[in-house]
Amino acid sequence: MLSFEELKEQVERGEVDTVIVAFTDMQGRLLGKRLHAEFFCEEIGAGHSVEGCNYLLALDMEMEPIPGYEIASWEQGYGDFALQPDLATLRRIPWLEATALVLADVTWHDGSPVQPSPRQVLKAQMERAAALGLVPMTGSELEFYLLRETYEEAWAKRYAELTPSVPYILDYHILASTFDEGLIRQIRNGMHGAGIKVETSKGEAWPGQHEINFRFADALTMADNHVVYKNGAKEIAHANGCAITFMAKPFESWIGNSCHIHASLFRDGEPAFRDDETLFERFLAGQIACAEELAIFFAPTINSYKRYAAGSWAPTTLAWGHDNRTCGFRIVGHGASKRVETRIPGGDVNPYLAFAAIVAAGLHGIEHELPLPPPLEGNAYESDARRFPSTMREAIAALESGSMARAAFGDQVVDHYLNYARTEQALFDKTVTDWERVRYFERG
């Protein structure tokens, strides 16, 4: 990481000439501006922020302004909000020449937070936990596909007949992962240089699929690291003439990209689950009880729900079990390392929103002293355990009919993301897919 004073020194020596100021939008993408480094130091040193159009939190994936958002509309003129750099996130970006990056909090011009901003949603839940003397800790394990096509080539092919980097399943294969090591090593070392502590990389459960894992941290720091890594991995792939996708289910015949989230609580700097079984049980019980209502925050796209299939390594139930990968919630570790692995999210997840949902659900279980149901033994896919929503339509209905999310996040946040999800569903409903053309063009 980089202090502001260190940045100024590097700017004076000509080692840094560009600073990216970015925040995460609803879709989990980094948006923002590139500033000349000297200008950045002058402006931030004077206490100024960076401006951005408030429509950036009211767009679909194609950057189309969408009606129905309280915070931004044509009627309100689509004005600006402020991007207030969080200097604790300032870092060099080794894969971009002479460049630093800082993540920003999105605020109104009076300094009040833009509550639906994903980072602000998570910060609000961190504050709730802090009031109970707890610090949520998380680690996210992102899977991705490495493809031989560039992003431009994949676009030109309309993302059909793409070529995985290795033509066979490379799960834990040292030889097969060596074939991709030139790029994977660049990502590992690049992230290390950007202040993200790298643990491991490995081949995953389908041709061309990989996973790189990082040291766990408090939930806000982990979410920051997650978005820097996800964006940076794509930039590094682009520089190497290939492409990476974190899409939850790129093709129906491929294993999906997961984002397993490990979560625990610390108290007074120590792992709270080590000595407090009741706290652990209520935290887990809250996640199980609230997962359906919070599904949109775990599975934010139409494609997210294509991943949930029996025998696919993606869960279909809300069962929990000890070291059982068929369950939605897998308990791993013991003593100081005891934690809940939430296996529900895919690689398309917005980490701020998913972490916020985990924290809010866990706090709900703690505050309401929810009892933990018995663990599942055996194959959860074939059990009668409650199912996670299988479509976005079901997820929307669960959030609409629930009350827990509104109590935890507030009406403005819930209504904002309901509008987002309804828009995604409506756009998909009117789209003619390749599946329909293949099925009905001649024979229909």
DRENNU-74088 format. One record per residue (C-alpha): z, y, x. Coordinates in Angstrom, 2 decimals, decimal comma. Each point is the difference from the previous one (the first is absolute). Layout:
// DRENNU-74088
<tipa pz="Z" py="Y" px="X"/>
...
END
This chain:
// DRENNU-74088
<tipa pz="0,00" py="0,00" px="0,00"/>
<tipa pz="-0,43" py="3,62" px="1,00"/>
<tipa pz="2,31" py="2,97" px="-0,31"/>
<tipa pz="-1,38" py="3,39" px="-0,95"/>
<tipa pz="0,92" py="1,35" px="3,43"/>
<tipa pz="-1,81" py="-2,89" px="1,69"/>
<tipa pz="-3,04" py="0,66" px="-2,16"/>
<tipa pz="-0,07" py="3,66" px="1,03"/>
<tipa pz="0,17" py="-0,99" px="3,65"/>
<tipa pz="-2,86" py="-2,47" px="-0,41"/>
<tipa pz="-2,04" py="2,64" px="-1,82"/>
<tipa pz="0,57" py="2,47" px="2,83"/>
<tipa pz="-1,17" py="-2,61" px="2,52"/>
<tipa pz="-3,11" py="-0,71" px="-2,07"/>
<tipa pz="1,02" py="-3,59" px="-0,73"/>
<tipa pz="0,01" py="0,53" px="-3,79"/>
<tipa pz="-2,48" py="2,22" px="-1,81"/>
<tipa pz="0,15" py="-1,38" px="-3,56"/>
<tipa pz="2,85" py="-0,67" px="-2,43"/>
<tipa pz="-0,57" py="-1,92" px="-3,22"/>
<tipa pz="2,31" py="1,03" px="-2,84"/>
<tipa pz="-0,14" py="-2,71" px="-2,65"/>
<tipa pz="1,71" py="-1,34" px="-3,11"/>
<tipa pz="-0,56" py="-3,13" px="-2,05"/>
<tipa pz="-1,79" py="0,20" px="-3,33"/>
<tipa pz="0,56" py="-2,27" px="-3,01"/>
<tipa pz="-2,45" py="-2,54" px="1,39"/>
<tipa pz="1,90" py="-0,21" px="3,30"/>
<tipa pz="-2,61" py="1,87" px="2,06"/>
<tipa pz="0,77" py="2,67" px="2,57"/>
<tipa pz="-1,35" py="3,38" px="-1,09"/>
<tipa pz="0,41" py="3,32" px="1,74"/>
<tipa pz="-1,47" py="2,30" px="2,64"/>
<tipa pz="-0,72" py="0,14" px="3,69"/>
<tipa pz="1,47" py="3,10" px="1,61"/>
<tipa pz="-0,71" py="1,39" px="3,42"/>
<tipa pz="3,14" py="-0,90" px="1,91"/>
<tipa pz="0,73" py="3,55" px="1,16"/>
<tipa pz="-0,28" py="1,29" px="-3,57"/>
<tipa pz="2,26" py="-2,81" px="-1,24"/>
<tipa pz="2,71" py="0,90" px="2,51"/>
<tipa pz="-0,18" py="3,67" px="-0,93"/>
<tipa pz="0,10" py="-0,62" px="-3,76"/>
<tipa pz="2,71" py="-2,66" px="0,00"/>
<tipa pz="2,01" py="1,92" px="2,55"/>
<tipa pz="-0,04" py="2,94" px="-2,44"/>
<tipa pz="1,24" py="-2,24" px="-2,82"/>
<tipa pz="-3,31" py="-0,16" px="-1,85"/>
<tipa pz="-1,44" py="-3,02" px="-1,80"/>
<tipa pz="-3,57" py="-1,22" px="-0,53"/>
<tipa pz="-1,70" py="0,45" px="-3,36"/>
<tipa pz="-1,85" py="-2,64" px="-2,00"/>
<tipa pz="-1,56" py="-0,04" px="-3,48"/>
<tipa pz="2,33" py="-1,54" px="-2,55"/>
<tipa pz="-2,86" py="-2,05" px="-1,44"/>
<tipa pz="0,57" py="-2,38" px="2,93"/>
<tipa pz="2,76" py="-1,68" px="-2,04"/>
<tipa pz="-2,16" py="-0,10" px="-3,14"/>
<tipa pz="-3,11" py="-1,84" px="1,19"/>
<tipa pz="-1,47" py="-3,45" px="-0,33"/>
<tipa pz="-1,23" py="-2,03" px="2,99"/>
<tipa pz="-3,36" py="1,78" px="-0,12"/>
<tipa pz="1,69" py="3,42" px="0,28"/>
<tipa pz="-0,81" py="0,88" px="-3,61"/>
<tipa pz="2,51" py="2,35" px="-1,70"/>
<tipa pz="1,61" py="-1,87" px="-2,89"/>
<tipa pz="1,52" py="1,60" px="-3,12"/>
<tipa pz="3,45" py="-0,85" px="-1,27"/>
<tipa pz="2,12" py="0,99" px="3,00"/>
<tipa pz="2,80" py="2,49" px="-0,56"/>
<tipa pz="0,01" py="1,38" px="3,54"/>
<tipa pz="-3,70" py="0,89" px="0,31"/>
<tipa pz="-2,92" py="0,67" px="-2,37"/>
<tipa pz="-3,05" py="2,16" px="-0,62"/>
<tipa pz="2,11" py="1,97" px="-2,49"/>
<tipa pz="2,48" py="0,86" px="2,76"/>
<tipa pz="-2,82" py="0,87" px="2,40"/>
<tipa pz="0,67" py="-2,71" px="2,57"/>
<tipa pz="2,02" py="2,19" px="2,32"/>
<tipa pz="1,67" py="-0,86" px="3,29"/>
<tipa pz="3,15" py="-1,75" px="0,99"/>
<tipa pz="1,62" py="0,04" px="3,43"/>
<tipa pz="-0,07" py="-2,74" px="2,61"/>
<tipa pz="3,26" py="0,38" px="1,88"/>
<tipa pz="-0,19" py="-1,96" px="3,28"/>
<tipa pz="2,91" py="-2,35" px="0,64"/>
<tipa pz="0,28" py="0,44" px="3,75"/>
<tipa pz="1,97" py="-3,24" px="0,30"/>
<tipa pz="-3,35" py="-1,76" px="-0,61"/>
<tipa pz="-1,93" py="1,91" px="2,69"/>
<tipa pz="-1,80" py="-2,35" px="2,40"/>
<tipa pz="-2,99" py="-0,35" px="2,29"/>
<tipa pz="-2,90" py="-2,05" px="-1,35"/>
<tipa pz="-1,28" py="-1,89" px="3,06"/>
<tipa pz="-3,25" py="-1,20" px="-1,61"/>
<tipa pz="-1,12" py="3,59" px="-0,77"/>
<tipa pz="-0,65" py="2,28" px="2,94"/>
<tipa pz="2,56" py="2,78" px="0,62"/>
<tipa pz="1,41" py="-0,42" px="-3,50"/>
<tipa pz="3,47" py="0,02" px="-1,55"/>
<tipa pz="0,95" py="-0,76" px="-3,61"/>
<tipa pz="2,85" py="1,09" px="-2,20"/>
<tipa pz="0,78" py="-1,12" px="-3,54"/>
<tipa pz="0,87" py="2,59" px="-2,58"/>
<tipa pz="2,13" py="0,32" px="-3,11"/>
<tipa pz="-1,85" py="1,48" px="-2,95"/>
<tipa pz="1,81" py="2,98" px="-1,53"/>
<tipa pz="-0,66" py="2,86" px="-2,34"/>
<tipa pz="-0,03" py="3,45" px="1,53"/>
<tipa pz="3,62" py="0,59" px="-0,99"/>
<tipa pz="0,96" py="-2,97" px="2,18"/>
<tipa pz="0,74" py="-2,40" px="-2,85"/>
<tipa pz="-1,46" py="-3,49" px="0,35"/>
<tipa pz="-3,13" py="-1,14" px="-1,80"/>
<tipa pz="1,85" py="-2,90" px="-1,57"/>
<tipa pz="-2,96" py="-2,41" px="-0,57"/>
<tipa pz="-0,98" py="0,22" px="3,68"/>
<tipa pz="0,52" py="-3,58" px="1,29"/>
<tipa pz="2,15" py="1,01" px="2,96"/>
<tipa pz="2,17" py="2,09" px="-2,31"/>
<tipa pz="0,36" py="-2,91" px="-2,45"/>
<tipa pz="1,40" py="-2,14" px="2,81"/>
<tipa pz="2,22" py="2,76" px="1,40"/>
<tipa pz="1,61" py="0,43" px="-3,42"/>
<tipa pz="0,93" py="-3,70" px="-0,08"/>
<tipa pz="1,32" py="0,17" px="3,58"/>
<tipa pz="2,26" py="2,83" px="-1,14"/>
<tipa pz="1,26" py="-2,12" px="-2,91"/>
<tipa pz="0,85" py="-2,80" px="2,42"/>
<tipa pz="1,67" py="2,42" px="2,42"/>
<tipa pz="2,31" py="1,16" px="-2,81"/>
<tipa pz="1,27" py="-3,60" px="-0,11"/>
<tipa pz="0,42" py="-0,10" px="3,77"/>
<tipa pz="-3,08" py="-2,20" px="0,45"/>
<tipa pz="-3,15" py="0,26" px="2,12"/>
<tipa pz="-2,98" py="-2,09" px="-1,17"/>
<tipa pz="-1,77" py="-1,73" px="2,90"/>
<tipa pz="-3,48" py="-1,46" px="-0,31"/>
<tipa pz="-2,75" py="-1,69" px="1,96"/>
<tipa pz="-3,55" py="-0,36" px="-1,36"/>
<tipa pz="-2,37" py="-2,74" px="1,16"/>
<tipa pz="-3,58" py="1,07" px="-0,63"/>
<tipa pz="-2,84" py="-2,52" px="0,08"/>
<tipa pz="-3,62" py="1,06" px="0,47"/>
<tipa pz="-3,50" py="-1,35" px="0,49"/>
<tipa pz="-1,95" py="0,81" px="3,14"/>
<tipa pz="-3,74" py="0,10" px="-0,71"/>
<tipa pz="-2,97" py="0,20" px="2,35"/>
<tipa pz="-1,80" py="2,65" px="-2,04"/>
<tipa pz="0,73" py="3,68" px="0,49"/>
<tipa pz="1,23" py="1,98" px="-3,00"/>
<tipa pz="-3,46" py="1,54" px="-0,30"/>
<tipa pz="-1,67" py="-3,43" px="0,03"/>
<tipa pz="2,46" py="-1,39" px="-2,53"/>
<tipa pz="-0,73" py="2,97" px="-2,29"/>
<tipa pz="-3,75" py="-0,52" px="0,34"/>
<tipa pz="0,44" py="-3,67" px="-0,92"/>
<tipa pz="2,10" py="1,03" px="-3,00"/>
<tipa pz="2,77" py="-2,05" px="1,62"/>
<tipa pz="-1,83" py="-3,29" px="-0,67"/>
<tipa pz="-0,36" py="-2,88" px="2,49"/>
<tipa pz="2,35" py="1,50" px="2,56"/>
<tipa pz="0,70" py="-1,91" px="3,21"/>
<tipa pz="3,60" py="-0,87" px="1,00"/>
<tipa pz="0,66" py="0,41" px="3,71"/>
<tipa pz="0,85" py="-3,71" px="0,36"/>
<tipa pz="-1,76" py="-2,51" px="-2,27"/>
<tipa pz="2,94" py="-2,31" px="-0,64"/>
<tipa pz="3,68" py="0,25" px="-0,95"/>
<tipa pz="1,90" py="1,33" px="3,01"/>
<tipa pz="3,58" py="-0,19" px="-1,23"/>
<tipa pz="2,18" py="0,00" px="3,16"/>
<tipa pz="-3,04" py="-1,02" px="2,15"/>
<tipa pz="0,30" py="1,43" px="3,49"/>
<tipa pz="-3,60" py="-0,80" px="0,98"/>
<tipa pz="-1,53" py="1,40" px="-3,20"/>
<tipa pz="2,14" py="3,14" px="0,09"/>
<tipa pz="-1,03" py="0,45" px="3,65"/>
<tipa pz="-3,56" py="0,55" px="-1,23"/>
<tipa pz="1,26" py="3,15" px="-1,78"/>
<tipa pz="2,60" py="0,94" px="2,61"/>
<tipa pz="-2,03" py="2,88" px="1,41"/>
<tipa pz="0,42" py="1,92" px="-3,25"/>
<tipa pz="3,41" py="-1,33" px="-1,03"/>
<tipa pz="1,43" py="0,97" px="3,40"/>
<tipa pz="-1,33" py="3,53" px="-0,44"/>
<tipa pz="1,77" py="0,23" px="-3,34"/>
<tipa pz="3,29" py="-1,42" px="1,36"/>
<tipa pz="0,03" py="2,32" px="2,99"/>
<tipa pz="-1,26" py="2,96" px="-1,99"/>
<tipa pz="2,82" py="-0,32" px="-2,50"/>
<tipa pz="2,53" py="-0,42" px="2,80"/>
<tipa pz="-1,32" py="3,21" px="1,52"/>
<tipa pz="0,38" py="1,70" px="-3,39"/>
<tipa pz="3,72" py="-0,81" px="-0,04"/>
<tipa pz="-0,15" py="-3,10" px="-2,21"/>
<tipa pz="1,88" py="-2,96" px="1,48"/>
<tipa pz="-2,34" py="-2,99" px="-0,05"/>
<tipa pz="1,38" py="-3,52" px="-0,35"/>
<tipa pz="-2,83" py="-2,54" px="-0,39"/>
<tipa pz="-3,57" py="-0,65" px="-1,02"/>
<tipa pz="-1,46" py="-3,27" px="-1,27"/>
<tipa pz="-2,96" py="-1,55" px="-1,74"/>
<tipa pz="0,44" py="-0,46" px="-3,73"/>
<tipa pz="-0,97" py="-2,42" px="-2,76"/>
<tipa pz="-3,79" py="0,62" px="-0,29"/>
<tipa pz="-2,99" py="0,66" px="2,26"/>
<tipa pz="0,29" py="3,39" px="1,66"/>
<tipa pz="3,45" py="0,71" px="-1,43"/>
<tipa pz="2,75" py="1,44" px="2,21"/>
<tipa pz="3,49" py="1,44" px="-0,19"/>
<tipa pz="1,84" py="2,39" px="2,30"/>
<tipa pz="3,73" py="0,49" px="-0,51"/>
<tipa pz="2,31" py="2,82" px="1,00"/>
<tipa pz="3,74" py="0,44" px="0,43"/>
<tipa pz="1,87" py="0,70" px="-3,24"/>
<tipa pz="1,49" py="3,46" px="-0,59"/>
<tipa pz="1,49" py="2,11" px="-2,73"/>
<tipa pz="-2,35" py="-0,02" px="-2,97"/>
<tipa pz="-1,36" py="3,53" px="0,53"/>
<tipa pz="-0,76" py="-0,55" px="3,68"/>
<tipa pz="-1,59" py="-3,37" px="-0,79"/>
<tipa pz="-2,23" py="1,53" px="-2,68"/>
<tipa pz="-1,06" py="2,73" px="2,44"/>
<tipa pz="-0,82" py="-2,62" px="2,63"/>
<tipa pz="-1,86" py="-2,11" px="-2,56"/>
<tipa pz="-2,42" py="2,77" px="-0,98"/>
<tipa pz="-0,59" py="1,09" px="3,60"/>
<tipa pz="-0,77" py="-3,60" px="0,94"/>
<tipa pz="-2,27" py="-0,72" px="-2,95"/>
<tipa pz="-2,06" py="3,15" px="0,56"/>
<tipa pz="-0,02" py="-0,45" px="3,77"/>
<tipa pz="-1,10" py="-3,64" px="-0,13"/>
<tipa pz="-3,07" py="1,04" px="-1,98"/>
<tipa pz="-0,75" py="2,81" px="2,46"/>
<tipa pz="0,28" py="-2,39" px="2,95"/>
<tipa pz="-2,27" py="-2,51" px="-1,75"/>
<tipa pz="-2,56" py="2,74" px="-0,64"/>
<tipa pz="0,08" py="0,99" px="3,68"/>
<tipa pz="-0,75" py="-3,64" px="0,87"/>
<tipa pz="-2,96" py="-0,37" px="-2,34"/>
<tipa pz="1,69" py="-2,24" px="-2,56"/>
<tipa pz="2,07" py="0,32" px="-3,17"/>
<tipa pz="3,45" py="-0,92" px="-1,29"/>
<tipa pz="0,95" py="-0,34" px="-3,65"/>
<tipa pz="3,47" py="-0,20" px="-1,49"/>
<tipa pz="-1,46" py="-0,56" px="-3,49"/>
<tipa pz="2,22" py="-2,36" px="-1,99"/>
<tipa pz="-2,80" py="-2,46" px="-0,89"/>
<tipa pz="-3,35" py="0,78" px="1,68"/>
<tipa pz="-1,77" py="-3,05" px="-1,49"/>
<tipa pz="1,11" py="-2,51" px="-2,60"/>
<tipa pz="-0,39" py="-2,88" px="2,48"/>
<tipa pz="2,08" py="1,68" px="2,74"/>
<tipa pz="3,78" py="-0,05" px="0,35"/>
<tipa pz="1,41" py="3,41" px="-0,90"/>
<tipa pz="1,50" py="2,55" px="2,37"/>
<tipa pz="3,76" py="0,11" px="-0,49"/>
<tipa pz="2,56" py="2,61" px="0,88"/>
<tipa pz="3,29" py="-1,88" px="0,10"/>
<tipa pz="2,90" py="2,47" px="-0,04"/>
<tipa pz="3,32" py="-0,95" px="1,56"/>
<tipa pz="2,91" py="2,01" px="-1,36"/>
<tipa pz="3,71" py="0,24" px="0,71"/>
<tipa pz="2,78" py="2,57" px="-0,16"/>
<tipa pz="2,09" py="1,47" px="2,80"/>
<tipa pz="3,44" py="1,51" px="-0,40"/>
<tipa pz="1,66" py="2,04" px="2,77"/>
<tipa pz="-2,74" py="-1,05" px="2,38"/>
<tipa pz="0,55" py="-3,72" px="-0,60"/>
<tipa pz="-1,88" py="-2,60" px="-2,11"/>
<tipa pz="1,76" py="0,02" px="-3,36"/>
<tipa pz="-1,21" py="-3,42" px="-1,15"/>
<tipa pz="1,70" py="-1,70" px="2,94"/>
<tipa pz="3,43" py="0,25" px="-1,59"/>
<tipa pz="-0,66" py="1,02" px="-3,60"/>
<tipa pz="-1,58" py="-2,82" px="-2,00"/>
<tipa pz="0,61" py="1,80" px="-3,29"/>
<tipa pz="-1,99" py="3,02" px="1,16"/>
<tipa pz="-2,84" py="-2,27" px="1,10"/>
<tipa pz="-0,09" py="-1,89" px="-3,31"/>
<tipa pz="-0,03" py="3,18" px="-2,10"/>
<tipa pz="-2,66" py="1,60" px="2,19"/>
<tipa pz="-2,24" py="-3,07" px="-0,43"/>
<tipa pz="0,81" py="-0,34" px="-3,70"/>
<tipa pz="-1,12" py="3,59" px="-0,54"/>
<tipa pz="-3,33" py="-0,65" px="1,69"/>
<tipa pz="-0,64" py="-3,07" px="-2,16"/>
<tipa pz="1,05" py="1,76" px="-3,21"/>
<tipa pz="-2,15" py="3,09" px="0,60"/>
<tipa pz="-3,13" py="-1,39" px="1,69"/>
<tipa pz="-2,10" py="-0,16" px="-3,17"/>
<tipa pz="0,79" py="3,57" px="-1,00"/>
<tipa pz="-0,74" py="1,23" px="3,53"/>
<tipa pz="-3,16" py="-2,08" px="0,46"/>
<tipa pz="-2,28" py="3,03" px="0,34"/>
<tipa pz="1,92" py="1,05" px="3,11"/>
<tipa pz="-0,46" py="-3,45" px="1,58"/>
<tipa pz="-3,55" py="-0,68" px="-1,21"/>
<tipa pz="-1,76" py="3,37" px="-0,35"/>
<tipa pz="-3,64" py="-0,98" px="-0,51"/>
<tipa pz="-2,09" py="-2,17" px="-2,31"/>
<tipa pz="-0,75" py="-2,20" px="3,00"/>
<tipa pz="3,71" py="-0,47" px="0,79"/>
<tipa pz="0,39" py="-2,46" px="-2,85"/>
<tipa pz="-2,90" py="-2,22" px="1,12"/>
<tipa pz="2,24" py="-1,14" px="2,86"/>
<tipa pz="2,55" py="-1,74" px="-2,22"/>
<tipa pz="-1,16" py="-3,60" px="-0,25"/>
<tipa pz="1,77" py="-3,34" px="0,26"/>
<tipa pz="-0,09" py="-1,54" px="3,47"/>
<tipa pz="-1,35" py="3,18" px="1,55"/>
<tipa pz="3,09" py="1,06" px="2,01"/>
<tipa pz="0,28" py="2,95" px="-2,41"/>
<tipa pz="2,81" py="-0,42" px="-2,54"/>
<tipa pz="-0,46" py="-0,24" px="-3,74"/>
<tipa pz="3,67" py="-0,17" px="-1,01"/>
<tipa pz="3,17" py="2,06" px="0,34"/>
<tipa pz="1,95" py="-3,00" px="1,25"/>
<tipa pz="2,08" py="0,21" px="3,16"/>
<tipa pz="0,71" py="-2,70" px="2,54"/>
<tipa pz="1,31" py="-0,65" px="3,46"/>
<tipa pz="-2,92" py="0,05" px="2,46"/>
<tipa pz="-2,38" py="-0,99" px="-2,81"/>
<tipa pz="-3,44" py="1,60" px="0,31"/>
<tipa pz="-1,01" py="-0,94" px="-3,55"/>
<tipa pz="2,55" py="2,45" px="-1,43"/>
<tipa pz="-0,43" py="3,70" px="-0,64"/>
<tipa pz="3,25" py="0,62" px="1,88"/>
<tipa pz="0,70" py="-2,01" px="3,15"/>
<tipa pz="3,41" py="0,17" px="1,67"/>
<tipa pz="-0,21" py="-0,12" px="3,77"/>
<tipa pz="2,40" py="0,45" px="2,89"/>
<tipa pz="3,74" py="-0,42" px="0,00"/>
<tipa pz="2,99" py="2,03" px="1,02"/>
<tipa pz="-1,10" py="3,40" px="1,30"/>
<tipa pz="-3,69" py="-0,83" px="-0,58"/>
<tipa pz="0,33" py="-1,12" px="-3,63"/>
<tipa pz="-2,59" py="1,74" px="-2,15"/>
<tipa pz="-2,31" py="-0,24" px="-3,00"/>
<tipa pz="-3,70" py="-0,48" px="0,61"/>
<tipa pz="-1,92" py="1,35" px="-2,99"/>
<tipa pz="-3,32" py="-1,87" px="0,08"/>
<tipa pz="-1,55" py="1,78" px="-3,00"/>
<tipa pz="-1,82" py="3,01" px="1,57"/>
<tipa pz="-3,48" py="-0,25" px="1,50"/>
<tipa pz="-1,59" py="1,85" px="2,89"/>
<tipa pz="-1,12" py="2,78" px="-2,36"/>
<tipa pz="3,55" py="1,07" px="-0,79"/>
<tipa pz="1,26" py="3,56" px="0,52"/>
<tipa pz="3,13" py="-0,68" px="2,12"/>
<tipa pz="1,92" py="3,05" px="-1,18"/>
<tipa pz="-0,33" py="-1,06" px="-3,63"/>
<tipa pz="0,66" py="-3,69" px="0,66"/>
<tipa pz="3,07" py="0,72" px="2,11"/>
<tipa pz="1,22" py="2,48" px="-2,63"/>
<tipa pz="-0,42" py="-2,68" px="-2,67"/>
<tipa pz="1,95" py="-2,55" px="2,05"/>
<tipa pz="2,82" py="2,46" px="0,66"/>
<tipa pz="0,13" py="1,20" px="-3,62"/>
<tipa pz="0,03" py="-3,56" px="-1,33"/>
<tipa pz="2,65" py="-1,08" px="2,50"/>
<tipa pz="2,22" py="2,96" px="-0,86"/>
<tipa pz="-0,46" py="-0,79" px="-3,69"/>
<tipa pz="1,33" py="-3,49" px="0,66"/>
<tipa pz="2,93" py="1,34" px="2,00"/>
<tipa pz="0,96" py="2,73" px="-2,47"/>
<tipa pz="-0,29" py="-2,31" px="-3,03"/>
<tipa pz="1,59" py="-2,98" px="1,79"/>
<tipa pz="-2,87" py="-2,28" px="-0,98"/>
<tipa pz="0,59" py="-3,73" px="0,49"/>
<tipa pz="-2,39" py="-1,91" px="2,23"/>
<tipa pz="-1,76" py="-2,94" px="-1,67"/>
<tipa pz="0,00" py="-3,37" px="1,82"/>
<tipa pz="-2,48" py="-0,45" px="2,87"/>
<tipa pz="-3,16" py="-1,99" px="-0,61"/>
<tipa pz="-0,54" py="-3,18" px="1,94"/>
<tipa pz="-3,45" py="-1,51" px="0,24"/>
<tipa pz="-3,37" py="1,49" px="-0,94"/>
<tipa pz="0,40" py="3,31" px="-1,84"/>
<tipa pz="-3,68" py="-0,04" px="-0,98"/>
<tipa pz="0,70" py="-3,01" px="-2,24"/>
<tipa pz="3,34" py="1,26" px="-1,32"/>
<tipa pz="0,87" py="1,68" px="-3,29"/>
<tipa pz="1,34" py="3,08" px="1,83"/>
<tipa pz="-0,90" py="3,45" px="-1,34"/>
<tipa pz="-3,42" py="1,17" px="1,08"/>
<tipa pz="-0,94" py="3,23" px="1,71"/>
<tipa pz="-2,67" py="1,93" px="-1,97"/>
<tipa pz="-3,45" py="-1,49" px="0,57"/>
<tipa pz="-1,99" py="3,15" px="-0,89"/>
<tipa pz="0,44" py="3,74" px="0,29"/>
<tipa pz="-0,12" py="0,18" px="-3,79"/>
<tipa pz="3,19" py="-2,10" px="-0,13"/>
<tipa pz="1,59" py="2,12" px="2,71"/>
<tipa pz="-0,74" py="3,20" px="-1,90"/>
<tipa pz="1,55" py="-1,44" px="-3,17"/>
<tipa pz="3,13" py="-1,04" px="1,92"/>
<tipa pz="0,50" py="3,48" px="1,44"/>
<tipa pz="-0,71" py="1,65" px="-3,35"/>
<tipa pz="2,59" py="-2,09" px="-1,84"/>
<tipa pz="2,72" py="0,10" px="2,67"/>
<tipa pz="2,83" py="2,43" px="0,59"/>
<tipa pz="1,26" py="-0,89" px="3,48"/>
<tipa pz="-2,83" py="1,78" px="1,86"/>
<tipa pz="0,48" py="3,22" px="-1,94"/>
<tipa pz="3,72" py="-0,06" px="0,73"/>
<tipa pz="-0,66" py="-0,58" px="3,72"/>
<tipa pz="-3,08" py="2,17" px="0,66"/>
<tipa pz="-0,01" py="2,52" px="-2,85"/>
<tipa pz="-2,58" py="0,58" px="-2,70"/>
<tipa pz="-2,34" py="2,09" px="2,15"/>
<tipa pz="-0,45" py="-2,74" px="2,60"/>
<tipa pz="-0,40" py="-2,81" px="-2,56"/>
<tipa pz="-2,47" py="1,98" px="-2,12"/>
<tipa pz="-1,97" py="0,92" px="3,13"/>
<tipa pz="-0,48" py="-3,60" px="1,09"/>
<tipa pz="-0,62" py="-1,22" px="-3,53"/>
<tipa pz="-2,87" py="2,48" px="-0,16"/>
<tipa pz="-1,26" py="-1,33" px="3,33"/>
<tipa pz="0,12" py="-3,62" px="-1,20"/>
<tipa pz="-1,57" py="0,73" px="-3,39"/>
<tipa pz="-2,82" py="1,82" px="1,79"/>
<tipa pz="-0,62" py="-2,96" px="2,32"/>
<tipa pz="-0,10" py="-2,35" px="-2,98"/>
<tipa pz="-2,32" py="2,25" px="-2,00"/>
<tipa pz="-2,44" py="0,43" px="2,90"/>
<tipa pz="-0,14" py="-3,75" px="0,54"/>
<tipa pz="-0,43" py="-0,76" px="-3,71"/>
<tipa pz="-3,27" py="1,93" px="-0,17"/>
<tipa pz="-1,44" py="-1,40" px="3,25"/>
<tipa pz="-2,61" py="-2,78" px="0,03"/>
<tipa pz="0,88" py="-2,43" px="2,81"/>
<tipa pz="-2,12" py="-2,27" px="2,18"/>
<tipa pz="1,68" py="-2,97" px="-1,71"/>
<tipa pz="-1,42" py="1,12" px="-3,33"/>
<tipa pz="-3,51" py="0,45" px="1,37"/>
<tipa pz="-0,03" py="-3,44" px="1,64"/>
<tipa pz="1,31" py="-1,62" px="-3,16"/>
<tipa pz="-1,94" py="1,80" px="-2,69"/>
<tipa pz="-3,18" py="1,58" px="1,46"/>
<tipa pz="-2,19" py="-3,06" px="-0,62"/>
<tipa pz="2,14" py="-2,36" px="-2,03"/>
<tipa pz="1,83" py="2,41" px="-2,27"/>
END
